[in-house]
Amino acid sequence: MVLQDVVFSLFFVFVVSTFVVLLMFWLGGRLGGRVRKTPDRLASYACGEDLPPVKLQVNAERFFVYGMFFLILDSFAFLLLLSFAKPGIYPILFSFITLLAVVMTFPKGRY
């Protein structure tokens, strides 16, 4: 075997990268300072201001709709990019399908 084949083999690259990561982790633990736990560090903000906890209200249905819009438009951008390799009816067809998906995703009178 040639040295180049050994250096670029999958096993050698895995072993070297694992060794480098472990070395960096060990050096970070050695060189990093120890953190003392003080009451100021346990405060919710660095300025020490105590704010009353407020329950965060998340509308899961609205979040789902925004997520669906993102997925539809993201996949549309990808398909439109790929469709320019074969010009003709494909970009128009993909645009129509995406428009139909967006229209079908709109909630009817909920907001």
MOVENQUI-V649334 format. One record per residue. PHI is phi in radians with two decimals (* if undefined). PSI is psi in whole degrees, 0 to 359 (999 if undefined). OMEGA is omega in whole degrees, -180 to 180 (* if undefined). Layout:
# MOVENQUI-V649334
phi->(PHI PHI)
psi->(PSI PSI)
omega->(OMEGA OMEGA)
This chain:
# MOVENQUI-V649334
phi->(* -1.47 -1.02 -1.13 -1.15 -1.23 -1.15 -1.63 -1.29 -1.10 -1.13 -1.13 -1.11 -1.11 -1.13 -1.15 -1.16 -1.12 -1.10 -1.13 -1.13 -1.13 -1.12 -1.12 -1.11 -1.16 -1.12 -1.10 -1.22 -1.33 -1.47 -1.27 -1.37 -1.42 -1.73 -1.60 -1.50 -2.07 -1.06 -1.18 -1.27 -1.51 -1.19 -1.25 -2.23 -1.17 -1.37 1.51 -1.32 -1.65 -1.90 -1.17 -1.22 -2.07 -1.28 -1.42 -1.68 -2.03 -1.48 -1.18 -1.19 -1.19 -1.09 -1.11 -1.12 -1.12 -1.12 -1.14 -1.05 -1.08 -1.11 -1.13 -1.24 -1.18 -1.18 -1.10 -1.09 -1.18 -1.17 -1.16 -1.09 -1.28 -1.30 -1.26 -1.22 -2.15 -1.15 2.32 -1.47 -1.07 -1.06 -1.19 -1.11 -1.12 -1.13 -1.14 -1.12 -1.16 -1.06 -1.11 -1.16 -1.17 -1.13 -1.25 -1.46 -1.01 -1.24 -1.69 1.21 -1.63 -1.97)
psi->(144 150 325 322 323 318 323 10 153 319 317 317 320 314 316 316 323 318 318 318 316 322 316 320 317 316 322 322 325 317 336 147 156 141 126 135 115 160 331 327 337 356 155 332 156 333 350 5 129 120 142 140 132 133 128 123 119 126 104 328 318 322 319 318 316 322 320 318 318 313 319 311 328 315 327 317 319 315 323 322 317 334 342 349 331 86 161 232 341 313 322 318 315 321 319 317 319 317 319 320 321 318 321 338 339 129 144 102 25 338 999)
omega->(178 -179 180 178 180 -177 -178 178 -176 -179 -179 179 178 -179 -179 -180 176 178 -180 179 178 178 178 178 180 178 177 177 180 -175 -179 180 177 -178 175 -179 178 -180 179 -179 -179 178 -176 179 -178 -179 177 -179 179 177 178 -180 179 180 -179 180 180 176 -174 -179 178 177 179 180 178 176 178 177 179 -179 -179 -176 177 178 177 180 180 180 178 177 -179 -176 179 175 178 -178 -179 -174 -174 178 179 179 178 178 179 179 179 177 178 179 179 180 -180 -179 -180 175 -177 173 -179 -176 *)
